Amino acid sequence: MKLLTRSRRNEAQAPARPRGQRGDKLADWHGQSGKAYEYWVYPADARFNEHRPANYIFARRDDAGDWTALFVGQCGDLAMPLLQGHYQERAIEAAGATHVHIHYASIDLPRRLAEEEDLRQRHNPPCNRL
């Protein structure tokens, strides 16, 4: 497992690129509202050492090369393991998750929950339905 970090910047600025393998790519996810959210892409078993809130999506690529959302969630502390010990860990792995997409989010829980719900409504991830 890789332990990934991100350099600090003023919160008003765009987030700094996380350091570490595969954290340099962005994926845009659109919610039911039409709003676009930028997510950093990491291997599914990535571990983070930042105590920051985040929204996350466990995903895999489909045959056309597009991302398929398998589980959409949010957390108040990204330093906690996302997959290991997750209540849907087995279902997420069985669905073929290869990556976790991270959006560094607001400390405001209602905003994180609104983003999570917006994405769930559009993508209807299978592991959120179990």
Buried (B, 14 or more C-beta within 10 A) or exposed (E): EEEBEBEEEEEEEEBEEBEBEBBEEEBEBEBEEEEEBBBBBBBBBBBBEBEBBBBBBBBBEEEEEEBBBBBBBBBEEBEEEBBEEBEBBEBBBEBBBBBBBBBBBBEEEEBBEBBBBBBBEBBEBBBBEE
